[in-house]
Amino acid sequence: EAAAELVRLQQLHVEAMRALCDRARQAEIAARHEAADGLELALEESKRRLRNFAETEEGQAYLAERARRIMETHGGGGIDESSCLREAHDDLVRASEAKLRTQTDA
């Protein structure tokens, strides 16, 4: 009788522990989804800010200088100015995204 009661109590504790583990797993999954959603929002906001920056005089000067360096890297041949500007913009986007991902991971 006492042994049966101990087994019953142990089963209750095991079930309670499983339920706690399940809740912890669900909370972890929810936290990951929330972090991913937060990163997506941050990336979209970053892209918006970069578009706005690229429209400013300072942004255009930055991109033109970066494009000039890209053209120099390629020896000036085989790549046109618009391609270099596009590459400069893409570099800026990639750097911004990498920074946000690093901040999110920290």
VEXDREN-2710 file (C-alpha; in Angstrom, 1 decimal):
% VEXDREN-2710
k/r/px/py/pz
1/GLU/0.0/0.0/0.0
2/ALA/2.8/2.5/0.9
3/ALA/4.8/1.5/-2.1
4/ALA/1.9/2.0/-4.4
5/GLU/1.3/5.4/-2.9
6/LEU/5.0/6.3/-3.5
7/VAL/4.8/5.1/-7.1
8/ARG/1.6/7.2/-7.6
9/LEU/3.3/10.3/-6.2
10/GLN/6.3/9.8/-8.3
11/GLN/4.2/9.5/-11.4
12/LEU/2.5/12.8/-10.5
13/HIS/5.8/14.5/-10.1
14/VAL/7.1/13.1/-13.4
15/GLU/3.9/14.4/-15.1
16/ALA/4.4/17.8/-13.5
17/MET/8.0/17.9/-14.6
18/ARG/7.0/17.0/-18.1
19/ALA/4.4/19.7/-18.1
20/LEU/7.0/22.3/-16.9
21/CYS/9.5/21.2/-19.6
22/ASP/6.8/21.5/-22.2
23/ARG/5.9/25.0/-21.0
24/ALA/9.6/26.0/-21.0
25/ARG/10.0/24.7/-24.5
26/GLN/6.9/26.6/-25.7
27/ALA/8.2/29.8/-24.0
28/GLU/11.6/29.4/-25.7
29/ILE/9.9/28.9/-29.1
30/ALA/7.8/32.0/-28.5
31/ALA/10.8/34.0/-27.5
32/ARG/12.7/32.9/-30.7
33/HIS/9.7/33.9/-32.8
34/GLU/9.5/37.3/-31.1
35/ALA/13.2/37.9/-31.6
36/ALA/12.9/37.0/-35.3
37/ASP/9.9/39.3/-35.7
38/GLY/11.9/42.1/-33.9
39/LEU/14.8/41.5/-36.3
40/GLU/12.6/41.7/-39.3
41/LEU/11.1/45.0/-38.1
42/ALA/14.6/46.3/-37.4
43/LEU/15.8/45.3/-40.9
44/GLU/12.8/47.0/-42.6
45/GLU/13.4/50.1/-40.5
46/SER/17.1/50.0/-41.4
47/LYS/16.3/49.7/-45.2
48/ARG/13.9/52.7/-44.9
49/ARG/16.6/54.8/-43.2
50/LEU/19.2/53.8/-45.8
51/ARG/16.8/54.8/-48.6
52/ASN/16.3/58.2/-46.9
53/PHE/20.1/58.6/-46.3
54/ALA/20.8/57.8/-50.0
55/GLU/18.5/60.6/-51.0
56/THR/20.4/63.2/-49.0
57/GLU/23.4/65.1/-50.3
58/GLU/25.6/63.4/-47.7
59/GLY/24.3/60.0/-48.7
60/GLN/24.8/60.6/-52.3
61/ALA/28.4/61.8/-51.6
62/TYR/29.1/58.7/-49.5
63/LEU/27.7/56.3/-52.2
64/ALA/29.6/58.2/-55.0
65/GLU/32.9/57.9/-53.0
66/ARG/32.2/54.2/-52.3
67/ALA/31.4/53.6/-56.0
68/ARG/34.6/55.4/-57.0
69/ARG/36.6/53.0/-54.7
70/ILE/34.8/50.0/-56.2
71/MET/35.7/51.2/-59.7
72/GLU/39.3/51.6/-58.6
73/THR/39.3/48.1/-57.2
74/HIS/38.2/46.8/-60.5
75/GLY/40.8/48.7/-62.4
76/GLY/38.3/51.1/-63.9
77/GLY/37.5/48.7/-66.7
78/GLY/34.6/46.4/-67.3
79/ILE/32.3/47.9/-64.8
80/ASP/30.1/51.0/-65.3
81/GLU/29.3/53.7/-62.9
82/SER/25.7/52.6/-62.3
83/SER/26.9/49.1/-61.4
84/CYS/29.4/50.6/-59.0
85/LEU/26.7/52.8/-57.4
86/ARG/24.4/49.7/-57.1
87/GLU/27.3/47.7/-55.5
88/ALA/28.0/50.6/-53.1
89/HIS/24.4/50.7/-52.0
90/ASP/24.3/46.9/-51.6
91/ASP/27.5/47.1/-49.5
92/LEU/25.8/49.6/-47.2
93/VAL/22.7/47.4/-46.9
94/ARG/24.8/44.3/-46.1
95/ALA/26.9/46.1/-43.5
96/SER/23.8/47.5/-41.9
97/GLU/22.1/44.1/-41.8
98/ALA/25.2/42.5/-40.4
99/LYS/25.4/45.0/-37.6
100/LEU/21.7/44.5/-36.7
101/ARG/22.2/40.7/-36.7
102/THR/25.2/41.0/-34.4
103/GLN/23.3/43.3/-32.1
104/THR/20.4/40.9/-32.0
105/ASP/22.6/37.9/-31.3
106/ALA/24.3/39.7/-28.4
END
